[in-house]
């Protein structure tokens, strides 16, 4: 099969394998850490989380990075990306240990959120840097395949990390702190793995890579303006980002709905609800994996925008057909489908942005990409908080999301003529 042959070629590239190792370890730690936080906030017996409380938690953890994201981009276009991976993961390991201590000490919620906020803040730099560095370790003709394998492998690693966290928490009572410490160990492993890459290999292509922090921060506004102007000149990249933002919003709204269904509608106790949520995450991860296998072939045959059309249109049809039952079995099928279409669209979007944007601007553009992801997810959580009932069953949310998918498919079809 051509895909298998191309994968073998890609995996023979030593520096690609090393960068992939950094991503897998880092994102598996993210999965462990995020599940530990979700379990502590939503599934602790002493907490009765509503959709509004979940939305508030997501806002605290994600929305502030609308401010951090542009700063991350400017700095990523000046700092050696290998050093970002090394020191960023070391810092996250330390901060995760602090979070574990706060859980053990029954600290106030605001202090717990502040610690989690710091861990996720560093994540903005690491994830944007991984995407920006990918074209430095693979040839242009393999970039679509690399975008299907690398981010999807990271997503699967996060899913596996989340599954491990679910298993540890279900096996051990009151083990949130232990799960967070497991995440800290994986962050440390990712930092050590980054040392296998040469410090100058990953770019950026800029003589003044080691600008002082103060000097870099003073140029943030100008750098962001230039990044936005550069993106505006790359029409296909801007369009792909706009479509992906809507798709992310839809995925976020449905994520909150499934979380509420697992917590209150489908089970009678916290352990069963957490186990069912873990199964939904795993099924969605299987969809991500399928997208990684299918997208290189589909995008090659149809074009990147037309493949995104197929993804959005499939979601528009299948999401209400499966979701309006509000039963676990069809909803798990929907989780697989939405994992496939969301990741398939993301792979295509990543490739469009990477090929359309100059290397010296990639850090800024991918940081803006990351900001759009966070704002879309938090916005979806806020909308769900207004519309979802206590048990999570809402035909309004399901139908509204389907209409957004359909509108996105129509717009992508119009844009596909220029792909």
C-alpha positions as a Python dict, from the first residue, in 0.01 Angstrom:
ca = {
    (1, 'X'): (0, 0, 0),
    (2, 'X'): (131, 350, -82),
    (3, 'X'): (51, 480, 267),
    (4, 'X'): (246, 201, 434),
    (5, 'X'): (539, 257, 199),
    (6, 'X'): (540, 631, 269),
    (7, 'X'): (518, 570, 643),
    (8, 'X'): (824, 351, 624),
    (9, 'X'): (1010, 626, 439),
    (10, 'X'): (905, 883, 697),
    (11, 'X'): (1002, 670, 996),
    (12, 'X'): (1348, 615, 848),
    (13, 'X'): (1419, 984, 905),
    (14, 'X'): (1612, 992, 1231),
    (15, 'X'): (1534, 1350, 1329),
    (16, 'X'): (1165, 1302, 1253),
    (17, 'X'): (1158, 1000, 1484),
    (18, 'X'): (1328, 1200, 1758),
    (19, 'X'): (1086, 1492, 1726),
    (20, 'X'): (799, 1245, 1724),
    (21, 'X'): (929, 1093, 2049),
    (22, 'X'): (930, 1436, 2214),
    (23, 'X'): (571, 1493, 2100),
    (24, 'X'): (445, 1150, 2212),
    (25, 'X'): (595, 1179, 2561),
    (26, 'X'): (481, 1540, 2602),
    (27, 'X'): (124, 1481, 2487),
    (28, 'X'): (88, 1157, 2682),
    (29, 'X'): (175, 1366, 2988),
    (30, 'X'): (-89, 1619, 2880),
    (31, 'X'): (-348, 1340, 2865),
    (32, 'X'): (-257, 1217, 3212),
    (33, 'X'): (-262, 1568, 3359),
    (34, 'X'): (-587, 1675, 3194),
    (35, 'X'): (-775, 1364, 3304),
    (36, 'X'): (-646, 1411, 3658),
    (37, 'X'): (-777, 1769, 3657),
    (38, 'X'): (-1113, 1672, 3503),
    (39, 'X'): (-1159, 1389, 3750),
    (40, 'X'): (-1071, 1612, 4044),
    (41, 'X'): (-1303, 1893, 3932),
    (42, 'X'): (-1600, 1695, 3793),
    (43, 'X'): (-1597, 1341, 3932),
    (44, 'X'): (-1488, 1394, 4289),
    (45, 'X'): (-1771, 1271, 4518),
    (46, 'X'): (-1776, 1597, 4712),
    (47, 'X'): (-1827, 1805, 4394),
    (48, 'X'): (-2159, 1839, 4208),
    (49, 'X'): (-2039, 2001, 3888),
    (50, 'X'): (-2293, 2165, 3657),
    (51, 'X'): (-2237, 2257, 3294),
    (52, 'X'): (-2174, 2611, 3414),
    (53, 'X'): (-1908, 2492, 3658),
    (54, 'X'): (-1740, 2290, 3384),
    (55, 'X'): (-1747, 2591, 3151),
    (56, 'X'): (-1596, 2807, 3425),
    (57, 'X'): (-1316, 2556, 3478),
    (58, 'X'): (-1242, 2547, 3105),
    (59, 'X'): (-1239, 2926, 3092),
    (60, 'X'): (-994, 2946, 3381),
    (61, 'X'): (-764, 2689, 3222),
    (62, 'X'): (-786, 2792, 2855),
    (63, 'X'): (-917, 3142, 2791),
    (64, 'X'): (-618, 3335, 2935),
    (65, 'X'): (-403, 3185, 2658),
    (66, 'X'): (-573, 3415, 2413),
    (67, 'X'): (-330, 3665, 2564),
    (68, 'X'): (-36, 3427, 2601),
    (69, 'X'): (-63, 3283, 2249),
    (70, 'X'): (63, 3587, 2056),
    (71, 'X'): (356, 3623, 2296),
    (72, 'X'): (438, 3256, 2243),
    (73, 'X'): (447, 3307, 1867),
    (74, 'X'): (683, 3603, 1879),
    (75, 'X'): (918, 3418, 2113),
    (76, 'X'): (902, 3095, 1914),
    (77, 'X'): (1024, 3284, 1609),
    (78, 'X'): (1328, 3397, 1811),
    (79, 'X'): (1416, 3115, 2051),
    (80, 'X'): (1573, 2783, 1944),
    (81, 'X'): (1277, 2548, 1934),
    (82, 'X'): (1475, 2259, 2081),
    (83, 'X'): (1538, 2465, 2394),
    (84, 'X'): (1167, 2542, 2419),
    (85, 'X'): (1095, 2169, 2433),
    (86, 'X'): (1370, 2107, 2690),
    (87, 'X'): (1303, 2387, 2937),
    (88, 'X'): (927, 2394, 2878),
    (89, 'X'): (885, 2030, 2974),
    (90, 'X'): (1121, 2063, 3272),
    (91, 'X'): (911, 2354, 3396),
    (92, 'X'): (587, 2161, 3347),
    (93, 'X'): (725, 1865, 3541),
    (94, 'X'): (803, 2097, 3832),
    (95, 'X'): (465, 2270, 3819),
    (96, 'X'): (281, 1937, 3800),
    (97, 'X'): (453, 1831, 4122),
    (98, 'X'): (324, 2152, 4281),
    (99, 'X'): (-29, 2067, 4164),
    (100, 'X'): (-2, 1724, 4330),
    (101, 'X'): (100, 1887, 4657),
    (102, 'X'): (-199, 2122, 4638),
    (103, 'X'): (-435, 1827, 4588),
    (104, 'X'): (-286, 1645, 4887),
    (105, 'X'): (-308, 1958, 5099),
    (106, 'X'): (-673, 2031, 5008),
    (107, 'X'): (-576, 2378, 4887),
    (108, 'X'): (-839, 2637, 4789),
    (109, 'X'): (-981, 2598, 4439),
    (110, 'X'): (-830, 2923, 4314),
    (111, 'X'): (-479, 2810, 4405),
    (112, 'X'): (-536, 2473, 4239),
    (113, 'X'): (-657, 2645, 3920),
    (114, 'X'): (-361, 2884, 3927),
    (115, 'X'): (-118, 2593, 3933),
    (116, 'X'): (-301, 2416, 3650),
    (117, 'X'): (-310, 2743, 3458),
    (118, 'X'): (70, 2766, 3468),
    (119, 'X'): (115, 2410, 3340),
    (120, 'X'): (-122, 2470, 3049),
    (121, 'X'): (42, 2806, 2973),
    (122, 'X'): (373, 2638, 2898),
    (123, 'X'): (185, 2392, 2678),
    (124, 'X'): (109, 2678, 2435),
    (125, 'X'): (480, 2711, 2358),
    (126, 'X'): (550, 2339, 2328),
    (127, 'X'): (261, 2245, 2097),
    (128, 'X'): (303, 2546, 1869),
    (129, 'X'): (676, 2477, 1853),
    (130, 'X'): (622, 2112, 1757),
    (131, 'X'): (403, 2210, 1463),
    (132, 'X'): (637, 2488, 1352),
    (133, 'X'): (942, 2258, 1368),
    (134, 'X'): (794, 1971, 1166),
    (135, 'X'): (888, 2108, 820),
    (136, 'X'): (1252, 2122, 941),
    (137, 'X'): (1278, 1742, 971),
    (138, 'X'): (1081, 1620, 665),
    (139, 'X'): (1083, 1708, 295),
    (140, 'X'): (797, 1908, 149),
    (141, 'X'): (658, 1613, -49),
    (142, 'X'): (619, 1415, 275),
    (143, 'X'): (464, 1698, 474),
    (144, 'X'): (100, 1584, 437),
    (145, 'X'): (196, 1238, 559),
    (146, 'X'): (403, 1384, 844),
    (147, 'X'): (105, 1597, 946),
    (148, 'X'): (-115, 1289, 950),
    (149, 'X'): (130, 1086, 1158),
    (150, 'X'): (287, 1335, 1398),
    (151, 'X'): (-6, 1534, 1544),
    (152, 'X'): (-227, 1226, 1533),
    (153, 'X'): (37, 1020, 1712),
    (154, 'X'): (43, 1298, 1972),
    (155, 'X'): (-334, 1291, 2003),
    (156, 'X'): (-330, 913, 2040),
    (157, 'X'): (-55, 947, 2300),
    (158, 'X'): (-272, 1195, 2490),
    (159, 'X'): (-562, 951, 2464),
    (160, 'X'): (-342, 666, 2590),
    (161, 'X'): (-217, 887, 2871),
    (162, 'X'): (-574, 973, 2959),
    (163, 'X'): (-663, 604, 2956),
    (164, 'X'): (-373, 529, 3189),
    (165, 'X'): (-490, 806, 3419),
    (166, 'X'): (-845, 665, 3418),
    (167, 'X'): (-709, 321, 3502),
    (168, 'X'): (-493, 446, 3789),
    (169, 'X'): (-775, 652, 3935),
    (170, 'X'): (-1025, 367, 3914),
    (171, 'X'): (-777, 122, 4066),
    (172, 'X'): (-676, 348, 4353),
    (173, 'X'): (-913, 557, 4560),
    (174, 'X'): (-828, 926, 4611),
    (175, 'X'): (-538, 894, 4365),
    (176, 'X'): (-559, 1228, 4182),
    (177, 'X'): (-225, 1340, 4324),
    (178, 'X'): (-57, 1015, 4215),
    (179, 'X'): (-195, 1060, 3863),
    (180, 'X'): (-59, 1414, 3845),
    (181, 'X'): (284, 1289, 3956),
    (182, 'X'): (272, 1031, 3676),
    (183, 'X'): (219, 1318, 3433),
    (184, 'X'): (517, 1501, 3584),
    (185, 'X'): (736, 1197, 3517),
    (186, 'X'): (629, 1191, 3151),
    (187, 'X'): (703, 1563, 3114),
    (188, 'X'): (1052, 1496, 3247),
    (189, 'X'): (1099, 1210, 2998),
    (190, 'X'): (997, 1441, 2710),
    (191, 'X'): (1249, 1702, 2822),
    (192, 'X'): (1527, 1442, 2822),
    (193, 'X'): (1421, 1312, 2480),
    (194, 'X'): (1458, 1660, 2329),
    (195, 'X'): (1833, 1646, 2403),
    (196, 'X'): (1871, 1394, 2118),
    (197, 'X'): (1800, 1677, 1869),
    (198, 'X'): (2069, 1927, 1769),
    (199, 'X'): (1999, 2268, 1921),
    (200, 'X'): (1999, 2453, 1587),
    (201, 'X'): (1822, 2186, 1380),
    (202, 'X'): (1465, 2297, 1439),
    (203, 'X'): (1510, 2665, 1361),
    (204, 'X'): (1387, 2928, 1325),
    (205, 'X'): (1585, 3071, 1032),
    (206, 'X'): (1684, 3393, 1200),
    (207, 'X'): (2021, 3530, 1298),
    (208, 'X'): (1894, 3689, 1619),
    (209, 'X'): (1744, 3371, 1765),
    (210, 'X'): (1861, 3451, 2117),
    (211, 'X'): (1696, 3788, 2175),
    (212, 'X'): (1656, 3885, 2538),
    (213, 'X'): (1311, 3833, 2680),
    (214, 'X'): (1250, 4203, 2740),
    (215, 'X'): (1345, 4291, 2382),
    (216, 'X'): (1123, 4016, 2244),
    (217, 'X'): (824, 4125, 2451),
    (218, 'X'): (854, 4484, 2334),
    (219, 'X'): (815, 4366, 1974),
    (220, 'X'): (509, 4151, 2043),
    (221, 'X'): (251, 4395, 1908),
    (222, 'X'): (450, 4459, 1593),
    (223, 'X'): (524, 4089, 1544),
    (224, 'X'): (161, 3994, 1591),
    (225, 'X'): (50, 4257, 1344),
    (226, 'X'): (300, 4129, 1090),
    (227, 'X'): (187, 3770, 1153),
    (228, 'X'): (-178, 3862, 1098),
    (229, 'X'): (-87, 4055, 784),
    (230, 'X'): (115, 3759, 657),
    (231, 'X'): (-177, 3525, 727),
    (232, 'X'): (-423, 3761, 554),
    (233, 'X'): (-208, 3745, 241),
    (234, 'X'): (-226, 3364, 249),
    (235, 'X'): (-596, 3327, 173),
    (236, 'X'): (-609, 2948, 180),
    (237, 'X'): (-439, 2933, 520),
    (238, 'X'): (-681, 3189, 665),
    (239, 'X'): (-982, 3003, 526),
    (240, 'X'): (-863, 2668, 658),
    (241, 'X'): (-810, 2817, 1004),
    (242, 'X'): (-1158, 2971, 1002),
    (243, 'X'): (-1320, 2639, 912),
    (244, 'X'): (-1115, 2446, 1167),
    (245, 'X'): (-1217, 2693, 1439),
    (246, 'X'): (-1585, 2620, 1376),
    (247, 'X'): (-1522, 2245, 1371),
    (248, 'X'): (-1336, 2276, 1701),
    (249, 'X'): (-1629, 2471, 1848),
    (250, 'X'): (-1866, 2189, 1751),
    (251, 'X'): (-1637, 1927, 1900),
    (252, 'X'): (-1611, 2126, 2223),
    (253, 'X'): (-1987, 2161, 2262),
    (254, 'X'): (-2037, 1789, 2214),
    (255, 'X'): (-1752, 1709, 2454),
    (256, 'X'): (-1925, 1900, 2735),
    (257, 'X'): (-2255, 1730, 2654),
    (258, 'X'): (-2100, 1380, 2668),
    (259, 'X'): (-1924, 1466, 2993),
    (260, 'X'): (-2256, 1570, 3150),
    (261, 'X'): (-2429, 1259, 3016),
    (262, 'X'): (-2159, 1036, 3166),
    (263, 'X'): (-2176, 1221, 3497),
    (264, 'X'): (-2552, 1236, 3548),
    (265, 'X'): (-2763, 1058, 3283),
    (266, 'X'): (-2602, 724, 3204),
    (267, 'X'): (-2463, 608, 3540),
    (268, 'X'): (-2556, 612, 3907),
    (269, 'X'): (-2209, 659, 4057),
    (270, 'X'): (-1891, 854, 3991),
    (271, 'X'): (-1670, 551, 3915),
    (272, 'X'): (-1901, 418, 3643),
    (273, 'X'): (-1937, 767, 3494),
    (274, 'X'): (-1560, 811, 3482),
    (275, 'X'): (-1515, 466, 3323),
    (276, 'X'): (-1776, 546, 3056),
    (277, 'X'): (-1611, 880, 2984),
    (278, 'X'): (-1279, 697, 2948),
    (279, 'X'): (-1439, 460, 2696),
    (280, 'X'): (-1574, 756, 2497),
    (281, 'X'): (-1227, 914, 2492),
    (282, 'X'): (-1076, 585, 2374),
    (283, 'X'): (-1332, 545, 2094),
    (284, 'X'): (-1269, 902, 1982),
    (285, 'X'): (-897, 823, 1983),
    (286, 'X'): (-966, 532, 1747),
    (287, 'X'): (-1128, 785, 1517),
    (288, 'X'): (-813, 999, 1533),
    (289, 'X'): (-603, 698, 1434),
    (290, 'X'): (-833, 617, 1142),
    (291, 'X'): (-801, 978, 1024),
    (292, 'X'): (-421, 947, 1029),
    (293, 'X'): (-439, 645, 799),
    (294, 'X'): (-713, 776, 571),
    (295, 'X'): (-625, 1146, 532),
    (296, 'X'): (-302, 1122, 324),
    (297, 'X'): (-486, 913, 64),
    (298, 'X'): (-808, 1117, 76),
    (299, 'X'): (-638, 1458, 67),
    (300, 'X'): (-417, 1336, -219),
    (301, 'X'): (-717, 1224, -423),
    (302, 'X'): (-963, 1501, -338),
    (303, 'X'): (-746, 1797, -239),
    (304, 'X'): (-715, 1934, 112),
    (305, 'X'): (-1022, 2158, 107),
    (306, 'X'): (-1244, 1895, -54),
    (307, 'X'): (-1137, 1643, 208),
    (308, 'X'): (-1238, 1897, 474),
    (309, 'X'): (-1574, 1927, 293),
    (310, 'X'): (-1624, 1552, 326),
    (311, 'X'): (-1534, 1565, 696),
    (312, 'X'): (-1772, 1851, 779),
    (313, 'X'): (-2056, 1710, 567),
    (314, 'X'): (-2024, 1364, 724),
    (315, 'X'): (-2042, 1519, 1070),
    (316, 'X'): (-2347, 1726, 971),
    (317, 'X'): (-2536, 1411, 872),
    (318, 'X'): (-2416, 1154, 1123),
    (319, 'X'): (-2397, 1366, 1439),
    (320, 'X'): (-2775, 1423, 1473),
    (321, 'X'): (-2857, 1074, 1342),
    (322, 'X'): (-2654, 921, 1625),
    (323, 'X'): (-2670, 1189, 1892),
    (324, 'X'): (-3043, 1251, 1919),
    (325, 'X'): (-3095, 908, 2077),
    (326, 'X'): (-2898, 1021, 2386),
    (327, 'X'): (-2797, 661, 2449),
    (328, 'X'): (-2444, 537, 2520),
    (329, 'X'): (-2406, 298, 2222),
    (330, 'X'): (-2496, 539, 1938),
    (331, 'X'): (-2314, 821, 2115),
    (332, 'X'): (-1997, 611, 2123),
    (333, 'X'): (-2031, 557, 1748),
    (334, 'X'): (-2069, 935, 1715),
    (335, 'X'): (-1752, 981, 1921),
    (336, 'X'): (-1562, 768, 1670),
    (337, 'X'): (-1705, 956, 1371),
    (338, 'X'): (-1636, 1298, 1523),
    (339, 'X'): (-1283, 1195, 1620),
    (340, 'X'): (-1221, 1090, 1260),
    (341, 'X'): (-1365, 1401, 1094),
    (342, 'X'): (-1217, 1647, 1344),
    (343, 'X'): (-867, 1501, 1317),
    (344, 'X'): (-896, 1459, 941),
    (345, 'X'): (-984, 1826, 903),
    (346, 'X'): (-703, 1925, 1139),
    (347, 'X'): (-441, 1730, 944),
    (348, 'X'): (-549, 1905, 625),
    (349, 'X'): (-550, 2244, 800),
    (350, 'X'): (-201, 2191, 945),
    (351, 'X'): (-66, 2112, 600),
    (352, 'X'): (-234, 2411, 436),
    (353, 'X'): (-89, 2646, 699),
    (354, 'X'): (259, 2495, 692),
    (355, 'X'): (288, 2509, 313),
    (356, 'X'): (136, 2856, 278),
    (357, 'X'): (319, 3035, 562),
    (358, 'X'): (688, 3130, 553),
    (359, 'X'): (913, 2962, 809),
    (360, 'X'): (996, 3288, 987),
    (361, 'X'): (623, 3340, 1053),
    (362, 'X'): (520, 2984, 1141),
    (363, 'X'): (564, 3027, 1515),
    (364, 'X'): (335, 3328, 1522),
    (365, 'X'): (74, 3173, 1295),
    (366, 'X'): (63, 2843, 1482),
    (367, 'X'): (30, 3031, 1810),
    (368, 'X'): (-268, 3216, 1663),
    (369, 'X'): (-398, 2877, 1552),
    (370, 'X'): (-364, 2755, 1910),
    (371, 'X'): (-546, 3062, 2042),
    (372, 'X'): (-836, 3001, 1804),
    (373, 'X'): (-855, 2643, 1930),
    (374, 'X'): (-879, 2756, 2292),
    (375, 'X'): (-1129, 3034, 2231),
    (376, 'X'): (-1348, 2800, 2024),
    (377, 'X'): (-1346, 2533, 2294),
    (378, 'X'): (-1421, 2777, 2576),
    (379, 'X'): (-1691, 2942, 2368),
    (380, 'X'): (-1845, 2601, 2308),
    (381, 'X'): (-1839, 2527, 2681),
    (382, 'X'): (-2006, 2861, 2756),
    (383, 'X'): (-2277, 2800, 2496),
    (384, 'X'): (-2334, 2451, 2633),
    (385, 'X'): (-2365, 2590, 2986),
    (386, 'X'): (-2652, 2810, 2868),
    (387, 'X'): (-2831, 2539, 2671),
    (388, 'X'): (-2766, 2208, 2845),
    (389, 'X'): (-3003, 2081, 3115),
    (390, 'X'): (-2866, 1920, 3429),
    (391, 'X'): (-2846, 1571, 3277),
    (392, 'X'): (-2688, 1683, 2948),
    (393, 'X'): (-2973, 1586, 2713),
    (394, 'X'): (-3033, 1870, 2467),
    (395, 'X'): (-3173, 1831, 2115),
    (396, 'X'): (-3105, 2203, 2064),
    (397, 'X'): (-2730, 2152, 2106),
    (398, 'X'): (-2723, 1847, 1878),
    (399, 'X'): (-2920, 2016, 1598),
    (400, 'X'): (-2735, 2347, 1634),
    (401, 'X'): (-2399, 2173, 1603),
    (402, 'X'): (-2521, 1984, 1295),
    (403, 'X'): (-2619, 2312, 1129),
    (404, 'X'): (-2275, 2458, 1201),
    (405, 'X'): (-2110, 2154, 1044),
    (406, 'X'): (-2335, 2191, 739),
    (407, 'X'): (-2257, 2562, 700),
    (408, 'X'): (-1885, 2489, 726),
    (409, 'X'): (-1913, 2221, 457),
    (410, 'X'): (-2085, 2465, 221),
    (411, 'X'): (-1820, 2734, 272),
    (412, 'X'): (-1536, 2485, 229),
    (413, 'X'): (-1694, 2361, -93),
    (414, 'X'): (-1691, 2714, -231),
    (415, 'X'): (-1328, 2759, -129),
    (416, 'X'): (-1222, 2419, -262),
    (417, 'X'): (-1217, 2553, -617),
    (418, 'X'): (-898, 2743, -531),
    (419, 'X'): (-730, 2458, -337),
}
